[in-house]
Amino acid sequence: MVTENYPNLKANAAFADLRVTLEGTENRIATERMTYNEMSRDYNKAIQFFPGNLLAGAMGSLPYFESEAGAEKAPKVEF
């Protein structure tokens, strides 16, 4: 019986690893999005005052990251 249940145990461990990987990916995306928005905010503040406004005149301000409509729902992963 132990040899018959081994593939099932291996599949459960692989699924648990996949779930952890997906959660980690979502966390990294959220962290980097927050970092980008903070840097955009700081840059946009800096170019409003002298001498930043002279140096950044060609580039303009940076937009904040805004997700598309419906992106707040995670895609369903089916097995």
Secondary structure as GFF3:
##gff-version 3
##sequence-region A 1 79
A	DSSP	alpha_helix	2	46	.	.	.	ID=ss1
A	DSSP	alpha_helix	52	55	.	.	.	ID=ss2
###
